Amino acid sequence: MTDKDLKQLTRPEQKVAARVLSKEGNSTREIQKMIGIDDVTAWRALDQVTPEGLKRFEADFINMRQLKKKKGIVAVDDRLLELIPKEKRIDQVVKAGEYFAGNKEQTLQQININVSRGE
């Protein structure tokens, strides 16, 4: 299931997906864009319990999201292994690793500082 497919979910599936995406740390605004729902639906979905009929969908959706993250991590890891021998400044490789490990905000600020300085 791709992000494009998320906009084709049924209304009950959208609510389950919204809860899962929220638990992953996505903001309500991000969830709205990903699923294609309005803000009221997104907020209401966060407080609801998954109905029995949608438990299987929820489990499959969680597994799909985890698989997508793992594929992304593997791709980044492969790319870093390509770059490390070529990169003369290891601090840039470390910053890239921190960014993909989840320390995005601080790393992005540091990258922006480096870009503005011309480093």
N, CA, C and O atoms as a GROMACS GRO file, in nm:
protein
  476
    1MET      N    1   0.086  -0.118   0.000
    1MET     CA    2   0.000   0.000   0.000
    1MET      C    3   0.090   0.124   0.000
    1MET      O    4   0.178   0.139   0.085
    2THR      N    5   0.066   0.210  -0.095
    2THR     CA    6   0.144   0.332  -0.105
    2THR      C    7   0.066   0.447  -0.040
    2THR      O    8  -0.050   0.432  -0.005
    3ASP      N    9   0.134   0.561  -0.027
    3ASP     CA   10   0.065   0.678   0.028
    3ASP      C   11  -0.051   0.720  -0.061
    3ASP      O   12  -0.151   0.774  -0.012
    4LYS      N   13  -0.039   0.695  -0.190
    4LYS     CA   14  -0.148   0.727  -0.282
    4LYS      C   15  -0.270   0.641  -0.250
    4LYS      O   16  -0.384   0.688  -0.259
    5ASP      N   17  -0.247   0.514  -0.214
    5ASP     CA   18  -0.356   0.423  -0.180
    5ASP      C   19  -0.429   0.464  -0.052
    5ASP      O   20  -0.545   0.428  -0.033
    6LEU      N   21  -0.362   0.538   0.035
    6LEU     CA   22  -0.424   0.580   0.161
    6LEU      C   23  -0.547   0.666   0.136
    6LEU      O   24  -0.640   0.667   0.217
    7LYS      N   25  -0.549   0.738   0.027
    7LYS     CA   26  -0.663   0.824  -0.003
    7LYS      C   27  -0.782   0.745  -0.057
    7LYS      O   28  -0.889   0.801  -0.078
    8GLN      N   29  -0.763   0.615  -0.081
    8GLN     CA   30  -0.870   0.532  -0.134
    8GLN      C   31  -0.928   0.439  -0.027
    8GLN      O   32  -1.007   0.350  -0.060
    9LEU      N   33  -0.891   0.458   0.098
    9LEU     CA   34  -0.943   0.376   0.206
    9LEU      C   35  -1.089   0.410   0.232
    9LEU      O   36  -1.135   0.520   0.203
   10THR      N   37  -1.161   0.312   0.287
   10THR     CA   38  -1.298   0.340   0.329
   10THR      C   39  -1.294   0.432   0.450
   10THR      O   40  -1.190   0.448   0.514
   11ARG      N   41  -1.406   0.491   0.482
   11ARG     CA   42  -1.412   0.584   0.596
   11ARG      C   43  -1.367   0.516   0.727
   11ARG      O   44  -1.287   0.575   0.800
   12PRO      N   45  -1.416   0.396   0.760
   12PRO     CA   46  -1.369   0.331   0.883
   12PRO      C   47  -1.220   0.299   0.879
   12PRO      O   48  -1.152   0.310   0.981
   13GLU      N   49  -1.167   0.260   0.762
   13GLU     CA   50  -1.025   0.232   0.749
   13GLU      C   51  -0.942   0.359   0.766
   13GLU      O   52  -0.833   0.356   0.823
   14GLN      N   53  -0.994   0.471   0.717
   14GLN     CA   54  -0.925   0.599   0.734
   14GLN      C   55  -0.907   0.632   0.882
   14GLN      O   56  -0.801   0.680   0.923
   15LYS      N   57  -1.008   0.604   0.961
   15LYS     CA   58  -1.001   0.634   1.104
   15LYS      C   59  -0.896   0.548   1.173
   15LYS      O   60  -0.821   0.595   1.258
   16VAL      N   61  -0.892   0.420   1.135
   16VAL     CA   62  -0.791   0.330   1.192
   16VAL      C   63  -0.652   0.376   1.150
   16VAL      O   64  -0.560   0.381   1.231
   17ALA      N   65  -0.637   0.407   1.022
   17ALA     CA   66  -0.508   0.453   0.970
   17ALA      C   67  -0.464   0.581   1.040
   17ALA      O   68  -0.346   0.598   1.070
   18ALA      N   69  -0.558   0.671   1.066
   18ALA     CA   70  -0.526   0.797   1.135
   18ALA      C   71  -0.470   0.769   1.274
   18ALA      O   72  -0.374   0.833   1.316
   19ARG      N   73  -0.529   0.674   1.345
   19ARG     CA   74  -0.479   0.640   1.480
   19ARG      C   75  -0.339   0.582   1.473
   19ARG      O   76  -0.252   0.617   1.553
   20VAL      N   77  -0.317   0.493   1.378
   20VAL     CA   78  -0.184   0.431   1.363
   20VAL      C   79  -0.080   0.537   1.328
   20VAL      O   80   0.028   0.540   1.386
   21LEU      N   81  -0.112   0.624   1.235
   21LEU     CA   82  -0.019   0.728   1.194
   21LEU      C   83   0.009   0.826   1.308
   21LEU      O   84   0.121   0.876   1.323
   22SER      N   85  -0.092   0.851   1.390
   22SER     CA   86  -0.074   0.938   1.506
   22SER      C   87   0.022   0.874   1.606
   22SER      O   88   0.108   0.941   1.662
   23LYS      N   89   0.005   0.745   1.629
   23LYS     CA   90   0.093   0.674   1.722
   23LYS      C   91   0.237   0.672   1.673
   23LYS      O   92   0.331   0.663   1.753
   24GLU      N   93   0.256   0.682   1.541
   24GLU     CA   94   0.390   0.689   1.483
   24GLU      C   95   0.454   0.826   1.502
   24GLU      O   96   0.573   0.843   1.478
   25GLY      N   97   0.374   0.924   1.545
   25GLY     CA   98   0.427   1.057   1.568
   25GLY      C   99   0.390   1.159   1.463
   25GLY      O  100   0.440   1.272   1.466
   26ASN      N  101   0.304   1.124   1.371
   26ASN     CA  102   0.259   1.219   1.269
   26ASN      C  103   0.161   1.317   1.330
   26ASN      O  104   0.079   1.281   1.414
   27SER      N  105   0.169   1.442   1.287
   27SER     CA  106   0.076   1.544   1.334
   27SER      C  107  -0.059   1.525   1.266
   27SER      O  108  -0.069   1.455   1.165
   28THR      N  109  -0.160   1.587   1.321
   28THR     CA  110  -0.294   1.579   1.262
   28THR      C  111  -0.293   1.636   1.121
   28THR      O  112  -0.359   1.582   1.031
   29ARG      N  113  -0.220   1.741   1.101
   29ARG     CA  114  -0.210   1.802   0.967
   29ARG      C  115  -0.145   1.705   0.868
   29ARG      O  116  -0.190   1.693   0.754
   30GLU      N  117  -0.040   1.637   0.910
   30GLU     CA  118   0.025   1.539   0.822
   30GLU      C  119  -0.070   1.424   0.790
   30GLU      O  120  -0.076   1.377   0.676
   31ILE      N  121  -0.144   1.381   0.891
   31ILE     CA  122  -0.241   1.272   0.871
   31ILE      C  123  -0.348   1.314   0.771
   31ILE      O  124  -0.385   1.237   0.683
   32GLN      N  125  -0.396   1.436   0.784
   32GLN     CA  126  -0.496   1.488   0.690
   32GLN      C  127  -0.446   1.480   0.547
   32GLN      O  128  -0.518   1.436   0.457
   33LYS      N  129  -0.322   1.523   0.525
   33LYS     CA  130  -0.266   1.523   0.390
   33LYS      C  131  -0.244   1.381   0.338
   33LYS      O  132  -0.272   1.353   0.222
   34MET      N  133  -0.196   1.293   0.424
   34MET     CA  134  -0.166   1.156   0.382
   34MET      C  135  -0.291   1.078   0.345
   34MET      O  136  -0.293   1.004   0.247
   35ILE      N  137  -0.395   1.094   0.425
   35ILE     CA  138  -0.516   1.014   0.408
   35ILE      C  139  -0.622   1.087   0.326
   35ILE      O  140  -0.707   1.024   0.263
   36GLY      N  141  -0.617   1.217   0.327
   36GLY     CA  142  -0.717   1.294   0.254
   36GLY      C  143  -0.846   1.312   0.331
   36GLY      O  144  -0.955   1.305   0.274
   37ILE      N  145  -0.833   1.335   0.462
   37ILE     CA  146  -0.951   1.356   0.546
   37ILE      C  147  -0.947   1.496   0.604
   37ILE      O  148  -0.843   1.562   0.602
   38ASP      N  149  -1.062   1.542   0.654
   38ASP     CA  150  -1.065   1.676   0.712
   38ASP      C  151  -1.017   1.671   0.857
   38ASP      O  152  -1.001   1.563   0.914
   39ASP      N  153  -0.995   1.787   0.915
   39ASP     CA  154  -0.939   1.794   1.049
   39ASP      C  155  -1.032   1.738   1.156
   39ASP      O  156  -0.986   1.678   1.254
   40VAL      N  157  -1.162   1.756   1.140
   40VAL     CA  158  -1.257   1.704   1.238
   40VAL      C  159  -1.252   1.552   1.240
   40VAL      O  160  -1.251   1.491   1.348
   41THR      N  161  -1.249   1.491   1.124
   41THR     CA  162  -1.242   1.344   1.115
   41THR      C  163  -1.112   1.294   1.177
   41THR      O  164  -1.111   1.195   1.249
   42ALA      N  165  -1.003   1.363   1.148
   42ALA     CA  166  -0.874   1.322   1.204
   42ALA      C  167  -0.876   1.327   1.356
   42ALA      O  168  -0.833   1.233   1.422
   43TRP      N  169  -0.924   1.436   1.412
   43TRP     CA  170  -0.928   1.450   1.558
   43TRP      C  171  -1.020   1.347   1.623
   43TRP      O  172  -0.985   1.287   1.724
   44ARG      N  173  -1.137   1.327   1.564
   44ARG     CA  174  -1.232   1.229   1.620
   44ARG      C  175  -1.176   1.088   1.615
   44ARG      O  176  -1.198   1.008   1.706
   45ALA      N  177  -1.106   1.057   1.509
   45ALA     CA  178  -1.051   0.922   1.491
   45ALA      C  179  -0.952   0.886   1.601
   45ALA      O  180  -0.941   0.769   1.639
   46LEU      N  181  -0.880   0.985   1.652
   46LEU     CA  182  -0.777   0.958   1.752
   46LEU      C  183  -0.834   0.907   1.883
   46LEU      O  184  -0.766   0.837   1.958
   47ASP      N  185  -0.959   0.941   1.912
   47ASP     CA  186  -1.021   0.901   2.038
   47ASP      C  187  -1.102   0.773   2.029
   47ASP      O  188  -1.150   0.723   2.130
   48GLN      N  189  -1.119   0.719   1.910
   48GLN     CA  190  -1.204   0.602   1.893
   48GLN      C  191  -1.124   0.472   1.909
   48GLN      O  192  -1.002   0.469   1.889
   49VAL      N  193  -1.196   0.367   1.945
   49VAL     CA  194  -1.138   0.234   1.957
   49VAL      C  195  -1.161   0.162   1.825
   49VAL      O  196  -1.264   0.179   1.761
   50THR      N  197  -1.064   0.080   1.785
   50THR     CA  198  -1.078   0.006   1.660
   50THR      C  199  -1.187  -0.100   1.674
   50THR      O  200  -1.180  -0.184   1.764
   51PRO      N  201  -1.287  -0.098   1.587
   51PRO     CA  202  -1.392  -0.201   1.591
   51PRO      C  203  -1.334  -0.340   1.561
   51PRO      O  204  -1.233  -0.351   1.492
   52GLU      N  205  -1.398  -0.442   1.613
   52GLU     CA  206  -1.350  -0.580   1.592
   52GLU      C  207  -1.332  -0.613   1.445
   52GLU      O  208  -1.236  -0.681   1.407
   53GLY      N  209  -1.424  -0.566   1.361
   53GLY     CA  210  -1.417  -0.596   1.218
   53GLY      C  211  -1.297  -0.535   1.148
   53GLY      O  212  -1.264  -0.574   1.036
   54LEU      N  213  -1.232  -0.439   1.212
   54LEU     CA  214  -1.117  -0.372   1.150
   54LEU      C  215  -0.985  -0.405   1.217
   54LEU      O  216  -0.882  -0.347   1.183
   55LYS      N  217  -0.986  -0.498   1.313
   55LYS     CA  218  -0.862  -0.535   1.382
   55LYS      C  219  -0.758  -0.591   1.284
   55LYS      O  220  -0.639  -0.561   1.294
   56ARG      N  221  -0.804  -0.673   1.190
   56ARG     CA  222  -0.712  -0.733   1.092
   56ARG      C  223  -0.652  -0.623   1.002
   56ARG      O  224  -0.532  -0.624   0.975
   57PHE      N  225  -0.736  -0.530   0.957
   57PHE     CA  226  -0.686  -0.419   0.877
   57PHE      C  227  -0.582  -0.340   0.955
   57PHE      O  228  -0.479  -0.302   0.901
   58GLU      N  229  -0.610  -0.314   1.083
   58GLU     CA  230  -0.517  -0.237   1.166
   58GLU      C  231  -0.382  -0.308   1.175
   58GLU      O  232  -0.278  -0.245   1.161
   59ALA      N  233  -0.385  -0.439   1.199
   59ALA     CA  234  -0.260  -0.515   1.209
   59ALA      C  235  -0.184  -0.513   1.077
   59ALA      O  236  -0.062  -0.495   1.075
   60ASP      N  237  -0.256  -0.531   0.966
   60ASP     CA  238  -0.192  -0.527   0.835
   60ASP      C  239  -0.134  -0.388   0.805
   60ASP      O  240  -0.025  -0.377   0.748
   61PHE      N  241  -0.207  -0.285   0.843
   61PHE     CA  242  -0.161  -0.148   0.819
   61PHE      C  243  -0.035  -0.118   0.900
   61PHE      O  244   0.059  -0.057   0.849
   62ILE      N  245  -0.034  -0.161   1.026
   62ILE     CA  246   0.085  -0.141   1.110
   62ILE      C  247   0.204  -0.214   1.050
   62ILE      O  248   0.314  -0.158   1.042
   63ASN      N  249   0.184  -0.339   1.007
   63ASN     CA  250   0.293  -0.416   0.945
   63ASN      C  251   0.344  -0.349   0.819
   63ASN      O  252   0.464  -0.346   0.794
   64MET      N  253   0.252  -0.296   0.737
   64MET     CA  254   0.290  -0.228   0.614
   64MET      C  255   0.376  -0.105   0.644
   64MET      O  256   0.475  -0.080   0.577
   65ARG      N  257   0.336  -0.029   0.745
   65ARG     CA  258   0.412   0.092   0.782
   65ARG      C  259   0.551   0.056   0.833
   65ARG      O  260   0.649   0.124   0.801
   66GLN      N  261   0.561  -0.052   0.912
   66GLN     CA  262   0.691  -0.094   0.964
   66GLN      C  263   0.782  -0.143   0.851
   66GLN      O  264   0.901  -0.114   0.849
   67LEU      N  265   0.724  -0.215   0.756
   67LEU     CA  266   0.801  -0.263   0.642
   67LEU      C  267   0.853  -0.146   0.559
   67LEU      O  268   0.967  -0.147   0.512
   68LYS      N  269   0.769  -0.045   0.541
   68LYS     CA  270   0.810   0.073   0.465
   68LYS      C  271   0.928   0.143   0.534
   68LYS      O  272   1.023   0.186   0.467
   69LYS      N  273   0.922   0.154   0.667
   69LYS     CA  274   1.032   0.217   0.741
   69LYS      C  275   1.160   0.135   0.727
   69LYS      O  276   1.268   0.192   0.707
   70LYS      N  277   1.148   0.002   0.736
   70LYS     CA  278   1.267  -0.084   0.725
   70LYS      C  279   1.331  -0.071   0.588
   70LYS      O  280   1.454  -0.066   0.577
   71LYS      N  281   1.248  -0.066   0.483
   71LYS     CA  282   1.303  -0.050   0.348
   71LYS      C  283   1.376   0.083   0.336
   71LYS      O  284   1.481   0.091   0.272
   72GLY      N  285   1.322   0.187   0.396
   72GLY     CA  286   1.386   0.318   0.393
   72GLY      C  287   1.519   0.317   0.466
   72GLY      O  288   1.616   0.376   0.420
   73ILE      N  289   1.523   0.250   0.580
   73ILE     CA  290   1.647   0.242   0.659
   73ILE      C  291   1.754   0.166   0.581
   73ILE      O  292   1.870   0.207   0.580
   74VAL      N  293   1.716   0.058   0.517
   74VAL     CA  294   1.811  -0.021   0.438
   74VAL      C  295   1.866   0.064   0.323
   74VAL      O  296   1.986   0.060   0.295
   75ALA      N  297   1.779   0.138   0.256
   75ALA     CA  298   1.823   0.223   0.145
   75ALA      C  299   1.921   0.330   0.193
   75ALA      O  300   2.022   0.356   0.127
   76VAL      N  301   1.891   0.391   0.307
   76VAL     CA  302   1.980   0.494   0.362
   76VAL      C  303   2.112   0.432   0.402
   76VAL      O  304   2.218   0.488   0.375
   77ASP      N  305   2.107   0.317   0.466
   77ASP     CA  306   2.228   0.248   0.509
   77ASP      C  307   2.316   0.216   0.388
   77ASP      O  308   2.437   0.237   0.391
   78ASP      N  309   2.255   0.165   0.282
   78ASP     CA  310   2.331   0.134   0.160
   78ASP      C  311   2.396   0.260   0.103
   78ASP      O  312   2.511   0.258   0.061
   79ARG      N  313   2.320   0.368   0.101
   79ARG     CA  314   2.372   0.494   0.045
   79ARG      C  315   2.487   0.548   0.131
   79ARG      O  316   2.586   0.598   0.078
   80LEU      N  317   2.473   0.539   0.263
   80LEU     CA  318   2.581   0.585   0.350
   80LEU      C  319   2.708   0.503   0.330
   80LEU      O  320   2.818   0.557   0.332
   81LEU      N  321   2.692   0.373   0.310
   81LEU     CA  322   2.808   0.289   0.285
   81LEU      C  323   2.877   0.326   0.153
   81LEU      O  324   2.998   0.309   0.140
   82GLU      N  325   2.802   0.376   0.057
   82GLU     CA  326   2.861   0.424  -0.068
   82GLU      C  327   2.935   0.556  -0.045
   82GLU      O  328   3.042   0.578  -0.102
   83LEU      N  329   2.879   0.643   0.038
   83LEU     CA  330   2.935   0.776   0.056
   83LEU      C  331   3.056   0.780   0.148
   83LEU      O  332   3.147   0.861   0.126
   84ILE      N  333   3.059   0.696   0.249
   84ILE     CA  334   3.165   0.704   0.350
   84ILE      C  335   3.305   0.701   0.289
   84ILE      O  336   3.388   0.784   0.326
   85PRO      N  337   3.335   0.609   0.198
   85PRO     CA  338   3.472   0.610   0.142
   85PRO      C  339   3.503   0.736   0.061
   85PRO      O  340   3.620   0.773   0.048
   86LYS      N  341   3.401   0.802   0.006
   86LYS     CA  342   3.423   0.920  -0.078
   86LYS      C  343   3.425   1.050   0.002
   86LYS      O  344   3.486   1.148  -0.041
   87GLU      N  345   3.361   1.051   0.116
   87GLU     CA  346   3.345   1.174   0.194
   87GLU      C  347   3.472   1.203   0.273
   87GLU      O  348   3.522   1.117   0.346
   88LYS      N  349   3.523   1.324   0.258
   88LYS     CA  350   3.644   1.363   0.330
   88LYS      C  351   3.612   1.417   0.469
   88LYS      O  352   3.695   1.413   0.560
   89ARG      N  353   3.489   1.469   0.484
   89ARG     CA  354   3.449   1.524   0.613
   89ARG      C  355   3.348   1.430   0.676
   89ARG      O  356   3.232   1.425   0.634
   90ILE      N  357   3.391   1.356   0.773
   90ILE     CA  358   3.306   1.256   0.837
   90ILE      C  359   3.189   1.319   0.912
   90ILE      O  360   3.087   1.253   0.933
   91ASP      N  361   3.202   1.446   0.952
   91ASP     CA  362   3.093   1.509   1.026
   91ASP      C  363   2.966   1.518   0.941
   91ASP      O  364   2.856   1.512   0.996
   92GLN      N  365   2.979   1.532   0.809
   92GLN     CA  366   2.861   1.537   0.722
   92GLN      C  367   2.792   1.400   0.717
   92GLN      O  368   2.669   1.393   0.713
   93VAL      N  369   2.871   1.294   0.718
   93VAL     CA  370   2.815   1.159   0.718
   93VAL      C  371   2.744   1.133   0.851
   93VAL      O  372   2.637   1.072   0.854
   94VAL      N  373   2.805   1.178   0.961
   94VAL     CA  374   2.744   1.161   1.093
   94VAL      C  375   2.612   1.237   1.100
   94VAL      O  376   2.514   1.186   1.152
   95LYS      N  377   2.609   1.358   1.047
   95LYS     CA  378   2.485   1.436   1.047
   95LYS      C  379   2.375   1.366   0.967
   95LYS      O  380   2.258   1.364   1.007
   96ALA      N  381   2.414   1.308   0.854
   96ALA     CA  382   2.315   1.235   0.773
   96ALA      C  383   2.262   1.116   0.852
   96ALA      O  384   2.142   1.088   0.850
   97GLY      N  385   2.350   1.045   0.920
   97GLY     CA  386   2.308   0.931   1.002
   97GLY      C  387   2.216   0.974   1.115
   97GLY      O  388   2.116   0.906   1.143
   98GLU      N  389   2.247   1.085   1.180
   98GLU     CA  390   2.161   1.136   1.288
   98GLU      C  391   2.025   1.176   1.234
   98GLU      O  392   1.922   1.152   1.299
   99TYR      N  393   2.024   1.236   1.117
   99TYR     CA  394   1.897   1.277   1.056
   99TYR      C  395   1.807   1.156   1.036
   99TYR      O  396   1.689   1.159   1.071
  100PHE      N  397   1.862   1.050   0.978
  100PHE     CA  398   1.781   0.933   0.949
  100PHE      C  399   1.755   0.847   1.072
  100PHE      O  400   1.666   0.762   1.069
  101ALA      N  401   1.830   0.868   1.178
  101ALA     CA  402   1.805   0.794   1.302
  101ALA      C  403   1.694   0.857   1.383
  101ALA      O  404   1.649   0.799   1.482
  102GLY      N  405   1.649   0.975   1.345
  102GLY     CA  406   1.537   1.035   1.414
  102GLY      C  407   1.566   1.169   1.478
  102GLY      O  408   1.474   1.232   1.531
  103ASN      N  409   1.688   1.215   1.476
  103ASN     CA  410   1.724   1.344   1.535
  103ASN      C  411   1.713   1.450   1.425
  103ASN      O  412   1.808   1.523   1.398
  104LYS      N  413   1.595   1.457   1.363
  104LYS     CA  414   1.577   1.539   1.243
  104LYS      C  415   1.582   1.689   1.269
  104LYS      O  416   1.649   1.762   1.196
  105GLU      N  417   1.513   1.735   1.371
  105GLU     CA  418   1.503   1.880   1.393
  105GLU      C  419   1.639   1.943   1.415
  105GLU      O  420   1.675   2.040   1.348
  106GLN      N  421   1.714   1.890   1.509
  106GLN     CA  422   1.845   1.948   1.541
  106GLN      C  423   1.938   1.936   1.421
  106GLN      O  424   2.011   2.030   1.390
  107THR      N  425   1.937   1.822   1.354
  107THR     CA  426   2.025   1.802   1.240
  107THR      C  427   1.988   1.895   1.126
  107THR      O  428   2.077   1.951   1.061
  108LEU      N  429   1.859   1.913   1.099
  108LEU     CA  430   1.818   2.004   0.994
  108LEU      C  431   1.863   2.146   1.022
  108LEU      O  432   1.906   2.217   0.931
  109GLN      N  433   1.853   2.189   1.148
  109GLN     CA  434   1.900   2.322   1.184
  109GLN      C  435   2.049   2.335   1.159
  109GLN      O  436   2.094   2.437   1.107
  110GLN      N  437   2.126   2.233   1.195
  110GLN     CA  438   2.270   2.235   1.174
  110GLN      C  439   2.304   2.237   1.026
  110GLN      O  440   2.394   2.309   0.983
  111ILE      N  441   2.230   2.158   0.947
  111ILE     CA  442   2.254   2.156   0.802
  111ILE      C  443   2.224   2.293   0.743
  111ILE      O  444   2.298   2.341   0.659
  112ASN      N  445   2.114   2.355   0.787
  112ASN     CA  446   2.080   2.488   0.737
  112ASN      C  447   2.187   2.590   0.773
  112ASN      O  448   2.218   2.678   0.693
  113ILE      N  449   2.244   2.580   0.892
  113ILE     CA  450   2.352   2.669   0.933
  113ILE      C  451   2.473   2.650   0.841
  113ILE      O  452   2.534   2.748   0.796
  114ASN      N  453   2.508   2.524   0.813
  114ASN     CA  454   2.622   2.494   0.727
  114ASN      C  455   2.599   2.548   0.586
  114ASN      O  456   2.691   2.602   0.524
  115VAL      N  457   2.479   2.533   0.536
  115VAL     CA  458   2.448   2.581   0.402
  115VAL      C  459   2.457   2.733   0.396
  115VAL      O  460   2.511   2.789   0.301
  116SER      N  461   2.404   2.800   0.498
  116SER     CA  462   2.408   2.945   0.498
  116SER      C  463   2.551   2.999   0.512
  116SER      O  464   2.581   3.108   0.464
  117ARG      N  465   2.636   2.922   0.576
  117ARG     CA  466   2.777   2.963   0.589
  117ARG      C  467   2.857   2.927   0.464
  117ARG      O  468   2.968   2.977   0.445
  118GLY      N  469   2.800   2.842   0.379
  118GLY     CA  470   2.871   2.799   0.260
  118GLY      C  471   2.964   2.684   0.283
  118GLY      O  472   3.057   2.663   0.204
  119GLU      N  473   2.943   2.610   0.389
  119GLU     CA  474   3.030   2.494   0.419
  119GLU      C  475   2.989   2.372   0.340
  119GLU      O  476   3.051   2.267   0.352
   0.00000   0.00000   0.00000
